Amino acid sequence: MSIWRWTDLIDFVPEQARITLGEGQTPLVRSRRIGPSAGLNNLWFKLDFVSPTASYKDRFAAATVSHMVAAGKTRCIATSSGNTGASLAAYCAAAGIQCLIAIVEGAPLGKLQQMLCYGATLYRISGFGADASTTSAVFDLILKWGSEPDAAVQVSSYKYSAPGMTGVETVCFDLAEQVSFSIDHLFCPAGGGGLAVAAARGFRKLVERGVIEKSPAIEVVQPEGNDTMATPLRDGHAQAREVTSTTRISGLQVPTVNDGHWAVTECRATGGSGHVVTDAEVWETQRRLARDEGIFTEPAGAVALAGALRAARERRLAPDAHIICMITGSGFKDPHSVEEAVAATAGAPLVSLEEFARLSDS
Ligand SMILES: Cc1ncc(COP(=O)(O)O)c(C=O)c1O
């Protein structure tokens, strides 16, 4: 079952143009250990990486590549920190569309190999994803190339690819079907802010249709090394800001504003706030998700929970509030972060059968 179940709520695409790989309808599971140990009695995880290319970006790619097919486009020109590129490369492969992707300098190996496997053409650009002026210049070039009639530019943000982003809004429709309670807070990791805006807009549509009474507070979490919108949102400012990105969390290295201004105003309107976490907190949360909950995520996928735990420590969350954290990408995406996570374990030593047998004696 795919995102096309909600065709009346996402931008229209004729049925014959729809490209699906079975995205959407991802699991929602309740925290067994981390929530209770933090004094949060109703903490849930939306496992949005349980998806064809192992990140929530498939919701975007399904919608946007289908729009390209409907419009007769044959070339996709994209920018990505990795997950958007992997999703676009997969859905373009399924649609028979060429895919060229400009990638941020720090993209991890897992994501690069995945894009190459799907047949995409890749360029990693130095400085892209770190400083705002190189990043803006890359966007300008991409927009120029993508203006050819057979091409379309794809960036997973409302600023550049609004019709595709309606696909991301379907995560709210999933959640409305899955819960038997009213959700108080939805914690989202934010790089360019597209996911947070999609969450605010998706729930707004459900309120307008009378499906739910009130939107959850959309809580925006960023690493302190890419704090374009979290602090402005928390401190009552009207707008996001450009930064020099220093975070090592892949996927969240977006120094330009992209959807940040909308994230600030629209998430504030839901009652949500901004939360800033350190990279070290994110890596620790990534490890805890694996060890205490059995959830294998990349660092960006642990950011929402890191933000919720910080908010709990700061007593900004009621103990009985119903809280959902978006877990957005799989652990397989970022092998380096996993190497660091397992460095302190005993590893997997190769032993002979005799040595193995002796273990049972000791
Ligand atoms: C795993 C993961 N989580 C979260 C995000 C952040 O999404 P956004 O840029 O829409 O804020 C990304 C973006 O690439 C991502 O790859």
The ligand as an ORCA input file, in Angstrom:
! r2SCAN-3c Opt
* xyz 0 1
  C      17.351     11.099      7.872
  C      16.931     12.533      7.718
  N      16.207     13.090      8.701
  C      15.825     14.376      8.632
  C      16.173     15.173      7.555
  C      15.787     16.638      7.571
  O      14.841     16.985      6.664
  P      14.592     18.506      6.248
  O      15.771     18.933      5.414
  O      13.339     18.432      5.472
  O      14.489     19.324      7.467
  C      16.914     14.640      6.502
  C      17.269     15.441      5.322
  O      18.007     15.066      4.459
  C      17.298     13.281      6.591
  O      18.046     12.714      5.616
*
